[in-house]
Amino acid sequence: MRQYHVALIRVLTTGCDVVTYFQEENLEHAFPQLSIETFEIPDQPEGIHDNSSYKKAVPKIMALARQIAPSFEGIMINCAGDPAVDILEKELTIPVTGAGRPAALLALAKSDKVGVLGINKECPDNYREVLGDSLTGYECPEGIVTSSDLQTEEGKKAIRSAAEILVAKGADTIVFACTGYTVTGVWDHLRDLPVRIIDPSYAQALQMLAECFGKYGTDLRIH
């Protein structure tokens, strides 16, 4: 099986091998054609959670992506805000994906009643632009300020409450607008709700795989 060697750039500085291993293992299990190596940008202990932290992270992402690009066949910037993606797509010769736009597009392909769960006060522009009239509502769980807040038991309860509000507004699909949701294990708190859940990290990996197929080819055979 053809594997594509891709880099995943995390925008939350943790230095935590457990988080890295969890994300790599789960994404590689879902997409065995991807061989993933994870990097973190420096000095972003709260990740990207507002305009200030977004602007602070962009030059760091660009510098890291330029540095590692020669060693990889693709780069995934693991942030639902898609920071620096437009610039790097034009500059680099390898596929570059963010996590937000792929997630919103996948949600739109599944439904015209999409609710968004994020960590900002307002729905991110990239989600709003993609979803348009299919956006039934946006919620930020109570007490959530940064992605780290999602990891707590209080955070998970708040996620559940926010998801219930979106269901009450008519959503039959919920898409996360923060990749921090990926490592929370929050699915167990939402499993019984009558909605499908779209995770941006998995949507991003799906797009990266598709772009790698298109650029490099594959030995995949359909019988």
Disulfide bonds with the S-S distance in Angstrom:
none
